[in-house]
Amino acid sequence: MFYPCIRRRAPCSSPGPRIARERLGAGGKTQFFVDERDEALRARLDEAGHAVVRSSYVMKCALEGDLRAPVWPAGLVRRPFAARDAGEVHAAHEEAFADHWGYTPGSFERWRAHNLAERDDTSLWSVAWDGDEIAGLCINRPRHGEDETVGWVDVLAVRRPWRRRGLGEALLRNALVSFAACGKRSAGLGVDAENTTGAISLYERVGLRVVRRSDTWERIL
Protein backbone atom coordinates (compact mmCIF):
# COMPACT_ATOMS: atom_id res chain seq x y z
CA MET A 1 0.00 0.00 0.00
CA PHE A 2 1.23 3.41 -0.92
CA TYR A 3 0.93 6.43 1.28
CA PRO A 4 -0.22 9.97 0.54
CA CYS A 5 2.25 12.51 -0.74
CA ILE A 6 2.30 15.53 -3.01
CA ARG A 7 3.27 14.14 -6.41
CA ARG A 8 4.74 16.01 -9.34
CA ARG A 9 6.02 14.69 -12.66
CA ALA A 10 9.08 16.92 -12.56
CA PRO A 11 10.48 19.72 -10.40
CA CYS A 12 10.12 22.22 -13.22
CA SER A 13 6.35 21.79 -13.15
CA SER A 14 6.12 22.68 -9.48
CA PRO A 15 6.09 26.20 -7.98
CA GLY A 16 9.44 27.89 -7.43
CA PRO A 17 10.78 28.06 -3.84
CA ARG A 18 9.34 31.53 -3.15
CA ILE A 19 5.89 30.72 -4.55
CA ALA A 20 5.81 27.34 -2.85
CA ARG A 21 6.77 28.93 0.46
CA GLU A 22 4.00 31.49 0.06
CA ARG A 23 1.45 28.77 -0.67
CA LEU A 24 2.54 26.25 1.95
CA GLY A 25 4.16 28.50 4.54
CA ALA A 26 7.60 28.23 6.12
CA GLY A 27 8.21 24.68 7.26
CA GLY A 28 5.94 23.27 4.56
CA LYS A 29 7.29 20.61 2.27
CA THR A 30 7.11 19.43 -1.28
CA GLN A 31 7.31 15.76 -2.19
CA PHE A 32 7.91 13.84 -5.38
CA PHE A 33 7.22 10.15 -5.92
CA VAL A 34 9.89 8.90 -8.33
CA ASP A 35 10.56 5.53 -9.94
CA GLU A 36 14.05 4.17 -9.26
CA ARG A 37 14.72 4.02 -13.02
CA ASP A 38 14.14 7.74 -13.62
CA GLU A 39 17.75 8.83 -13.22
CA ALA A 40 17.26 12.22 -14.89
CA LEU A 41 14.49 13.28 -12.53
CA ARG A 42 16.35 11.94 -9.52
CA ALA A 43 19.42 13.98 -10.45
CA ARG A 44 17.34 17.15 -10.85
CA LEU A 45 15.68 16.64 -7.48
CA ASP A 46 19.06 16.13 -5.83
CA GLU A 47 20.37 19.33 -7.39
CA ALA A 48 17.27 21.20 -6.19
CA GLY A 49 17.92 20.21 -2.57
CA HIS A 50 15.48 17.32 -2.22
CA ALA A 51 16.42 14.11 -0.41
CA VAL A 52 14.97 10.61 -0.28
CA VAL A 53 12.94 10.17 2.91
CA ARG A 54 11.15 6.90 2.20
CA SER A 55 10.94 4.10 -0.32
CA SER A 56 8.20 1.73 -1.42
CA TYR A 57 8.16 -1.48 -3.42
CA VAL A 58 5.95 -3.03 -6.03
CA MET A 59 5.81 -6.78 -5.42
CA LYS A 60 4.37 -9.35 -7.81
CA CYS A 61 3.91 -13.08 -8.28
CA ALA A 62 2.73 -15.35 -11.07
CA LEU A 63 -0.57 -17.15 -10.56
CA GLU A 64 0.24 -20.64 -11.72
CA GLY A 65 0.04 -24.17 -10.42
CA ASP A 66 -1.95 -25.12 -7.35
CA LEU A 67 -2.25 -22.11 -5.09
CA ARG A 68 -2.53 -22.75 -1.36
CA ALA A 69 -6.00 -22.17 0.00
CA PRO A 70 -6.35 -19.74 2.90
CA VAL A 71 -6.52 -21.04 6.45
CA TRP A 72 -8.72 -18.73 8.51
CA PRO A 73 -7.89 -18.14 12.19
CA ALA A 74 -10.32 -19.75 14.60
CA GLY A 75 -13.40 -17.69 15.31
CA LEU A 76 -13.06 -15.45 12.27
CA VAL A 77 -15.42 -15.51 9.31
CA ARG A 78 -14.74 -14.12 5.85
CA ARG A 79 -17.60 -12.42 4.07
CA PRO A 80 -17.85 -10.56 0.77
CA PHE A 81 -18.14 -6.81 1.06
CA ALA A 82 -21.69 -5.54 1.60
CA ALA A 83 -22.61 -1.91 0.94
CA ARG A 84 -24.36 -1.67 4.32
CA ASP A 85 -20.98 -2.23 6.01
CA ALA A 86 -19.16 0.55 4.14
CA GLY A 87 -18.88 2.83 7.17
CA GLU A 88 -17.42 0.08 9.34
CA VAL A 89 -15.02 -1.02 6.61
CA HIS A 90 -13.78 2.55 6.21
CA ALA A 91 -13.28 2.92 9.97
CA ALA A 92 -11.36 -0.38 10.17
CA HIS A 93 -9.20 0.67 7.22
CA GLU A 94 -8.37 3.98 8.87
CA GLU A 95 -7.57 2.39 12.23
CA ALA A 96 -5.33 -0.29 10.74
CA PHE A 97 -3.16 2.30 8.96
CA ALA A 98 -3.12 4.96 11.67
CA ASP A 99 0.40 4.00 12.79
CA HIS A 100 1.89 3.80 9.29
CA TRP A 101 4.32 6.34 7.89
CA GLY A 102 2.67 9.16 5.99
CA TYR A 103 -0.81 8.44 7.35
CA THR A 104 -3.31 11.27 7.22
CA PRO A 105 -6.93 10.76 8.29
CA GLY A 106 -9.35 10.38 5.41
CA SER A 107 -13.05 11.13 5.43
CA PHE A 108 -15.65 8.51 4.62
CA GLU A 109 -16.85 10.63 1.70
CA ARG A 110 -13.39 10.62 0.12
CA TRP A 111 -12.97 6.89 0.76
CA ARG A 112 -16.36 6.16 -0.77
CA ALA A 113 -15.57 8.25 -3.85
CA HIS A 114 -12.30 6.38 -4.35
CA ASN A 115 -13.65 2.88 -3.73
CA LEU A 116 -17.38 2.83 -4.40
CA ALA A 117 -17.87 4.77 -7.59
CA GLU A 118 -20.13 3.20 -10.19
CA ARG A 119 -17.13 1.82 -12.12
CA ASP A 120 -15.63 0.06 -9.07
CA ASP A 121 -15.98 -3.69 -8.67
CA THR A 122 -16.24 -4.87 -5.06
CA SER A 123 -16.82 -8.53 -5.87
CA LEU A 124 -13.18 -9.38 -5.11
CA TRP A 125 -13.17 -7.66 -1.72
CA SER A 126 -13.03 -9.67 1.50
CA VAL A 127 -13.90 -8.64 5.05
CA ALA A 128 -12.96 -10.81 8.03
CA TRP A 129 -15.34 -10.60 10.97
CA ASP A 130 -14.98 -11.59 14.61
CA GLY A 131 -18.59 -11.59 15.68
CA ASP A 132 -19.85 -8.11 14.86
CA GLU A 133 -16.37 -6.54 14.69
CA ILE A 134 -14.20 -6.24 11.60
CA ALA A 135 -10.82 -7.87 12.19
CA GLY A 136 -9.31 -7.25 8.77
CA LEU A 137 -10.07 -6.50 5.16
CA CYS A 138 -8.66 -6.87 1.69
CA ILE A 139 -9.65 -4.45 -1.09
CA ASN A 140 -8.74 -6.01 -4.42
CA ARG A 141 -8.87 -4.62 -7.95
CA PRO A 142 -9.43 -6.70 -11.09
CA ARG A 143 -6.67 -4.82 -12.92
CA HIS A 144 -3.61 -2.65 -12.36
CA GLY A 145 -3.95 0.51 -14.35
CA GLU A 146 -4.87 -0.63 -17.85
CA ASP A 147 -3.38 -4.11 -17.41
CA GLU A 148 -6.26 -6.52 -16.96
CA THR A 149 -3.97 -9.55 -16.66
CA VAL A 150 -2.92 -8.43 -13.18
CA GLY A 151 -5.02 -8.69 -10.03
CA TRP A 152 -4.08 -5.88 -7.64
CA VAL A 153 -4.23 -5.95 -3.85
CA ASP A 154 -4.97 -2.30 -3.17
CA VAL A 155 -5.45 -2.54 0.60
CA LEU A 156 -4.58 -5.36 2.99
CA ALA A 157 -5.36 -4.31 6.55
CA VAL A 158 -5.53 -6.15 9.87
CA ARG A 159 -6.56 -4.28 12.98
CA ARG A 160 -4.06 -4.43 15.84
CA PRO A 161 -5.96 -6.81 18.19
CA TRP A 162 -6.06 -9.47 15.44
CA ARG A 163 -2.47 -9.25 14.22
CA ARG A 164 0.05 -12.12 14.49
CA ARG A 165 -2.69 -14.72 14.09
CA GLY A 166 -2.34 -15.47 10.39
CA LEU A 167 -5.23 -13.31 9.24
CA GLY A 168 -3.16 -11.19 6.86
CA GLU A 169 -1.81 -14.31 5.18
CA ALA A 170 -5.30 -15.81 4.90
CA LEU A 171 -6.68 -12.64 3.32
CA LEU A 172 -3.79 -12.46 0.87
CA ARG A 173 -3.95 -16.14 -0.13
CA ASN A 174 -7.68 -15.77 -0.62
CA ALA A 175 -7.02 -12.82 -2.94
CA LEU A 176 -4.53 -14.82 -5.01
CA VAL A 177 -6.93 -17.76 -5.35
CA SER A 178 -9.73 -15.38 -6.35
CA PHE A 179 -7.54 -13.66 -8.96
CA ALA A 180 -6.55 -17.00 -10.47
CA ALA A 181 -10.20 -18.06 -10.64
CA CYS A 182 -10.89 -14.88 -12.64
CA GLY A 183 -8.17 -15.75 -15.14
CA LYS A 184 -5.53 -13.29 -13.96
CA ARG A 185 -1.96 -14.29 -14.81
CA SER A 186 -0.26 -12.45 -11.97
CA ALA A 187 -0.95 -10.48 -8.82
CA GLY A 188 0.73 -7.48 -7.27
CA LEU A 189 0.68 -4.87 -4.55
CA GLY A 190 2.61 -1.90 -3.22
CA VAL A 191 4.22 -1.74 0.21
CA ASP A 192 6.24 0.67 2.31
CA ALA A 193 9.86 -0.51 2.26
CA GLU A 194 10.15 0.21 6.00
CA ASN A 195 6.83 -1.33 7.00
CA THR A 196 6.97 -2.26 10.69
CA THR A 197 4.16 -4.83 10.76
CA GLY A 198 6.09 -7.61 9.03
CA ALA A 199 4.21 -7.15 5.77
CA ILE A 200 7.18 -7.68 3.46
CA SER A 201 8.17 -11.01 5.02
CA LEU A 202 4.52 -12.09 4.80
CA TYR A 203 4.35 -11.19 1.12
CA GLU A 204 7.59 -13.04 0.40
CA ARG A 205 6.31 -16.10 2.25
CA VAL A 206 3.23 -16.13 0.05
CA GLY A 207 5.39 -15.88 -3.07
CA LEU A 208 5.54 -12.20 -4.03
CA ARG A 209 8.89 -10.65 -4.97
CA VAL A 210 10.06 -7.05 -5.33
CA VAL A 211 10.03 -5.98 -8.98
CA ARG A 212 10.41 -2.20 -8.63
CA ARG A 213 11.28 0.48 -6.09
CA SER A 214 10.04 4.05 -5.94
CA ASP A 215 11.35 6.77 -3.65
CA THR A 216 9.69 9.72 -1.97
CA TRP A 217 11.88 12.80 -2.30
CA GLU A 218 11.21 15.66 0.06
CA ARG A 219 12.31 19.21 0.61
CA ILE A 220 11.42 21.37 3.60
CA LEU A 221 10.67 24.95 2.56
N, C-alpha and C positions, 0 to 999 in steps of 0.2 A: 504494500500500500504506500502510495506517495503522499506527501504532506504539503500543505498549502505554502506557496511562496509567490512572490511577484515575479512573473516570467516575462522575459523580453527575448526577441530573436537575436538582437545584437545591441551592444552598448550604444551604437550611433543612433538607434531608434528611440532611446530613452532620453529623458530630460537632462540637460547639462547639470553640473553640480549645484550652481546657484539656483536654477529653477527647481530642481529636485528638493533642495533644502527649503525653499519657500513653500513648496507643496506639502512636504512631509514633516518639516520642522527639524531643528537641530537634534541629533541623536536618532533620527529616522534612518531607515536603511533601504537599500535597493538590493534585489536578489535576481539572479539569473540561473536558470536550470539548463545545464549544458551537457550534451552527450560527450563521453570520453573521447570520441573520434574527431570531434570538431576542434582541431588544433588551432586553427586561425582565430576562432572566437575566444578560445581559452587564453591565447597569447594577448589578445586585445584587452580582455578583462584584467589580466595580470598587470599590464601596463597602466590600466586606469585605476589601479589601487584596490581591486577586488581580491578576495582570497576564498579558497574553498573552505566551507564550514561544515559540510555534511555530504555524504554520498548515498546513493541508492542503487539497487540492482534490479534488473529484469531477470527473472529466472523462468526457465521453460523445461518441459519434458515431452517426449513423444508418447502418444497414447496407442500402445501396441501390446500385443500379447494379452495374457490374463491379468487384469488389474485386481489388486487386493480389495476386497470389499471392506467397508468401514466397520469397526467394532465400536458400538456406542457405550459410553460409560453407564454403569448401572444407575437406574433411576431417571435417566434422561431420555426424552422422546424427541425424534426429529419430525418436524411437520413442514409442509410447503408454506411459503409465505401467504398470508391472508391479508387483504386490504384493511380489515378491521383492526389488525395488530400493528399498523404502520407507526403509530405514535410510540408504542412500546419498543418496536424494533429500532426506531431512531434513537430513543433514549439509551438503549443498550449499546448501540453503536458508539454514541458519544462517550458513554462511561468507559467503555473498553479502551478507547484511544486517548483518554484524558491525560495519561501519563507519558504519552509518546512525544518525541521531539517535534516541534513545529505545530503542535495542536492549538487550534483556536476553536472556541465553541461555535457550533453551527445551528441555525434555527431549523425547526421542523419544516417550515415553508421552503427553505433553500434545499434541504435534503429531499423533500418530496419532488421538487422541480427537477432535481438531478436524477432521481431514481424512478419516479413514478409518472413520467410523462407518457403520453399515449403511445409513443414509439418503443417504450421500454418493455422488455420481456422479463417477467418475474418468475417464470415457470421453473427456472434453474436455481432459484434461491432456496436456501434451507435455514430453518430456525430451530434451534435445540431448546427444549423446554424442560424445566425442573418444576413440575407442578404447574403453577400459574406464573412462574418467573422465567424470563429468558436467560439462558445460560450462555448462549453463543449464537452466532449467525454467520452465514456465508452468502454474500451477494455476488452472483456469477453473471457474466455476460456471454452471449452466444457468439461473440466475435471480438477481435481486438482491432480497433480502428476499422479499416475496410477489409481486413483479412478474416473471412468467415471460416477458415480452416482451423482457427485457434479459439479455444474456449478460454475465457479470461476470468480469473478470480479477482474481482475488484475489491472486495472487503472480506477479510477473514478475522473475526473478532470473538474473543472469549472473555467474558467478564471475570474479574479477579477471583471471586470465590470459587469459580469452577476451573481454574487453571491447574496445570500439572496433573490432569486426570485423563488425558488422551482425547479430550473433546476436539481440540484444534485439528489433530490428525484425522479423527473420524470425519469431521466436516470437509477437510481437504480431500480425503480419499473418496468421499461421496461425490464431491464435485468432479473429480477425474473420471469416475465411473459414469456419471451423468453426461459429461462431455463426450466420452467414447460412444455412449449409446445414441448420441445425436449425430454421430459421424465426424466429429472433430478429429483432426490428425495430431494435434498437440494442445498443450495447455500452458498457461503462463500467468505470472503475477509480478507485481513490483513490491519491493521491501526496502526499508531503511537499512543501510549497511551496518549501522550501529544499534540495531534493534536489541532491546534488553530483555525481551520475553522468551528468547530461545527460538524465535521464528525461523531463522535461517537454518539452524540444525534440523528443525522439523521438516522444512521444505526439502532439504537434501536427503533426509531419511526416506521421504516419500518418492524421491526420484528426480526432483527439479535441480537444475544446475544454472549457475550464473552465465548469462550470455552477453550481458552488456552492463556497463556502469554509467551513471550520470552523476554530475556533481552540482551542488548548490553553491554558487559563488555569491559572496556578500560584501557590501561596503557600507560602513557606518558613515552617515553624512555629518 
